[in-house]
């Protein structure tokens, strides 16, 4: 397989190196296209990487594409290139999907939700929400929509939560219900990736309404529930059809290194991966289910991740 990895943004040494190492380890050829803003850095990184590859493997395994004009021609080579992995804006990913017959792996949006249930520990909820939104707002696993159970309106917890978020400098936009009730500017759409210190907040009547909202307006990336009711949590974890679903922990944990995969080439919300005869296993895809008790990423400060295999039923 020959991978064609299109990168539209400026990525550091770690990301370029991770992608190249994954290609080498998996026996794939790789074409890298970096952003024009990092043209010289990309050239130096490519030189360092190729010089480190033994002659027995082949220095031409990793190649660099330097101009935008080359991309259009490459996207036509469906008889040579097996997979395109675009990383960048929604516009970039959508353009790539529309411009090629080559399978595209990745995600266009990171519209991630945190749902605060009526049985939530509110102190925990505040901590998780702030981390999910502010640890790295531009990340695809940052919270973009906050859903809250309607019972939190009557008991005053929603008012306190909104005040806390606004005090931290988060700009809040409301869904139809929240905008009216909380006197917020209404969000233009419920499917929006802010990538900044802003998010949409909406009020839902119950758990199933929250799940329906996520399926209708989310991007099947990473979604979280905060609740102390285990039955409610399990229902959410098994009914929300996202690549990662999380209970009582920050959405920012959805990451290759944090999940114990080491390097990652990207995050995919697609469901196609099988090759050869397709049986039952080929019709199944991986979902990540995370159970926590208030953990946050907080820039990974002082965190040591340990990973071990668990016997799951």
C-alpha positions in Angstrom: 0.0 0.0 0.0 1.2 3.5 -0.8 -0.1 6.2 1.5 -0.6 9.8 0.4 -0.7 12.0 3.4 -1.9 15.6 2.8 -1.1 18.0 5.6 -2.5 21.5 5.3 -1.4 22.9 8.7 2.0 23.6 10.3 2.9 20.5 12.3 6.0 20.1 14.5 8.8 17.6 14.4 6.8 15.1 16.5 3.9 14.8 14.0 6.0 14.6 10.9 8.3 12.0 12.5 5.3 10.0 13.8 3.7 9.8 10.4 6.9 8.8 8.7 7.7 6.2 11.4 4.2 4.6 11.0 4.7 4.3 7.3 8.1 2.7 7.7 6.9 0.3 10.4 3.8 -0.8 8.4 5.7 -1.2 5.2 4.0 1.7 3.3 5.4 4.2 1.0 4.5 7.8 1.9 4.0 11.1 0.1 3.9 14.1 2.5 2.5 17.4 1.5 3.0 20.1 4.2 1.6 23.6 4.4 3.5 26.3 2.5 4.1 28.2 5.8 6.5 25.4 6.8 8.0 24.7 3.4 11.7 25.0 4.6 11.0 23.1 7.8 9.3 20.3 5.9 12.3 20.0 3.6 14.7 19.7 6.5 12.5 17.2 8.3 12.3 15.1 5.1 16.1 15.2 4.7 16.6 14.1 8.3 14.1 11.3 8.0 15.3 9.9 4.7 19.0 10.0 5.9 18.0 7.9 8.8 16.4 5.2 6.6 18.8 2.3 5.9 19.6 1.5 2.3 18.1 -1.9 2.8 14.7 -0.3 3.4 15.0 2.3 0.7 15.5 6.1 0.9 12.6 6.7 -1.6 10.1 5.2 0.8 9.2 8.7 2.1 8.8 11.5 -0.4 7.8 15.1 -0.1 5.4 17.0 -2.3 6.1 20.7 -2.4 3.5 22.4 -4.6 -0.2 22.6 -4.6 -0.4 22.0 -8.3 1.0 18.5 -7.8 -1.9 17.6 -5.5 -4.5 17.6 -8.3 -2.4 15.2 -10.4 -1.7 12.9 -7.4 -5.4 12.7 -6.6 -6.0 11.2 -10.0 -3.6 8.3 -9.5 -6.1 5.8 -8.0 -4.2 3.0 -9.7 -1.0 3.9 -7.8 -2.1 5.5 -4.5 -4.2 3.4 -2.2 -5.2 5.8 0.5 -5.3 9.6 1.2 -5.2 10.9 4.8 -6.0 14.6 4.8 -5.3 16.6 8.0 -6.6 20.1 8.1 -9.8 22.1 7.8 -13.3 20.9 7.0 -12.9 22.7 3.6 -9.7 20.8 2.8 -11.0 17.4 3.7 -14.3 18.0 1.8 -12.3 19.1 -1.2 -10.1 16.1 -1.2 -13.1 13.7 -0.9 -14.8 15.4 -3.8 -11.7 15.4 -6.0 -10.6 11.8 -6.0 -11.6 8.2 -6.4 -9.0 7.1 -3.9 -10.3 6.1 -0.5 -10.0 8.9 2.0 -9.3 8.1 5.7 -9.9 10.7 8.4 -12.5 13.2 9.6 -13.9 16.5 8.3 -15.2 17.8 11.7 -14.5 17.5 15.4 -17.9 18.5 16.8 -17.5 16.9 20.2 -20.1 16.9 22.9 -20.1 16.8 26.6 -23.5 15.9 28.1 -24.1 16.8 31.8 -26.7 14.5 33.1 -29.1 15.3 36.0 -27.1 12.8 38.2 -23.8 14.5 37.5 -21.3 15.6 40.2 -21.2 19.3 39.3 -17.8 20.0 40.6 -16.4 17.2 38.5 -18.5 18.4 35.5 -16.9 21.9 35.7 -13.4 20.5 35.8 -14.0 18.2 32.9 -15.8 20.8 30.8 -13.1 23.4 31.3 -10.4 20.9 30.3 -12.3 19.6 27.3 -12.8 23.2 26.1 -9.6 25.0 27.1 -6.7 22.4 27.3 -6.3 22.9 23.5 -9.3 24.6 21.9 -8.0 24.1 18.3 -7.8 20.3 18.7 -10.3 18.1 17.0 -11.2 16.4 20.3 -12.0 19.7 22.1 -15.6 20.2 23.3 -17.6 22.2 20.9 -21.2 21.6 22.3 -22.3 21.4 25.9 -25.6 19.6 26.5 -27.2 19.9 29.9 -30.2 18.0 31.4 -33.3 20.3 31.9 -33.4 19.4 35.6 -30.2 21.5 36.0 -32.2 24.5 35.1 -34.7 24.2 37.9 -32.1 23.4 40.6 -29.9 26.3 39.7 -26.8 24.2 38.7 -27.0 25.4 35.0 -26.9 29.0 36.0 -23.8 28.4 38.2 -22.2 26.5 35.4 -22.8 29.2 32.8 -21.4 31.8 35.1 -18.3 29.7 35.7 -17.7 29.3 32.0 -18.2 33.0 31.2 -15.9 34.0 34.1 -13.2 31.8 32.4 -13.7 33.8 29.2 -15.6 31.2 27.2 -18.0 32.7 24.7 -21.3 30.9 24.8 -23.8 30.5 22.0 -27.2 28.9 22.6 -29.2 26.3 20.9 -32.9 27.2 20.4 -33.8 26.4 24.1 -30.7 27.7 25.8 -30.6 30.9 23.8 -34.0 31.9 24.9 -33.7 30.7 28.5 -30.2 32.0 29.2 -30.4 35.2 27.0 -27.5 34.0 24.8 -26.9 34.7 21.1 -28.3 31.8 19.2 -25.8 29.6 17.3 -26.1 29.8 13.6 -25.9 26.0 13.4 -25.8 23.2 16.0 -23.0 21.5 13.9 -20.1 23.9 14.4 -16.4 23.4 15.2 -15.3 26.6 16.9 -11.7 25.7 17.5 -11.5 28.6 19.9 -12.7 29.8 23.3 -16.3 29.4 22.3 -18.9 26.7 22.4 -22.6 26.0 21.9 -24.8 25.1 24.9 -28.2 23.5 24.7 -30.7 22.1 27.1 -32.2 18.5 26.6 -35.1 16.9 28.4 -33.5 13.5 29.0 -30.7 11.1 28.1 -32.3 9.9 24.8 -32.7 13.5 23.7 -29.0 14.1 24.3 -28.1 11.0 22.3 -30.5 12.0 19.5 -28.9 15.5 19.5 -25.4 14.1 19.2 -26.4 11.8 16.3 -28.1 14.6 14.4 -25.5 17.3 15.0 -22.3 15.6 15.9 -19.4 14.3 13.8 -19.0 10.8 15.3 -15.6 11.8 16.7 -15.6 12.0 20.6 -18.5 12.4 22.9 -18.7 12.4 26.7 -21.3 11.9 29.5 -20.9 13.2 33.0 -23.1 11.2 35.5 -22.9 9.2 38.7 -25.6 6.9 37.5 -23.9 3.8 36.0 -26.9 2.6 34.1 -27.3 6.0 32.4 -23.6 6.0 31.6 -23.7 2.5 30.1 -26.7 3.4 28.0 -24.8 6.4 26.6 -21.6 4.5 26.0 -23.3 1.9 24.0 -25.9 4.0 22.1 -23.7 6.9 21.0 -22.2 5.8 17.7 -18.9 7.8 17.8 -15.3 6.7 17.4 -14.7 7.4 21.1 -17.3 7.6 23.9 -16.2 8.7 27.4 -17.7 8.6 30.9 -16.6 11.1 33.5 -13.4 12.2 31.8 -12.3 14.8 29.3 -12.8 14.4 25.5 -9.1 15.4 25.2 -8.1 11.9 26.1 -9.0 10.7 22.6 -5.4 10.6 21.4 -3.1 7.9 20.0 -0.4 8.4 22.7 -2.9 8.6 25.6 -4.7 5.4 24.3 -1.4 3.6 24.2 -1.0 3.4 20.5 2.2 5.4 20.4 2.3 7.4 17.2 -0.9 8.2 15.2 -1.3 9.2 11.6 -4.7 10.8 12.4 -8.1 10.2 13.8 -10.7 8.5 11.7 -14.5 8.6 12.0 -15.0 6.4 8.9 -16.1 2.7 9.2 -14.5 1.1 6.2 -11.2 -0.8 6.7 -11.5 -4.5 5.6 -9.4 -6.1 2.8 -9.8 -9.5 1.2 -12.7 -11.8 2.0 -15.0 -9.9 4.3 -16.7 -12.0 7.0 -18.1 -11.0 10.4 -14.9 -9.4 11.7 -14.6 -7.4 8.5 -18.0 -5.9 9.2 -16.9 -4.7 12.6 -15.0 -1.5 13.4 -13.2 -0.3 16.5 -14.9 2.0 19.0 -13.1 3.4 22.1 -15.0 3.3 25.4 -13.4 5.3 28.2 -14.5 5.1 31.8 -13.2 7.6 34.3 -13.9 9.4 37.6 -13.1 13.0 36.8 -9.7 12.7 35.0 -8.6 15.6 32.8 -5.6 16.1 30.5 -4.5 19.5 31.7 -1.6 19.6 29.2 -0.4 16.2 30.4 1.5 18.0 33.2 3.0 15.5 35.5 1.1 12.6 33.9 2.7 9.2 33.3 0.6 6.9 31.1 0.8 3.2 31.7 -1.0 0.8 29.4 -1.9 -2.9 29.9 -4.2 -5.4 28.3 -7.5 -6.0 30.2 -9.6 -9.1 30.1 -12.9 -7.7 28.8 -16.2 -9.7 28.6 
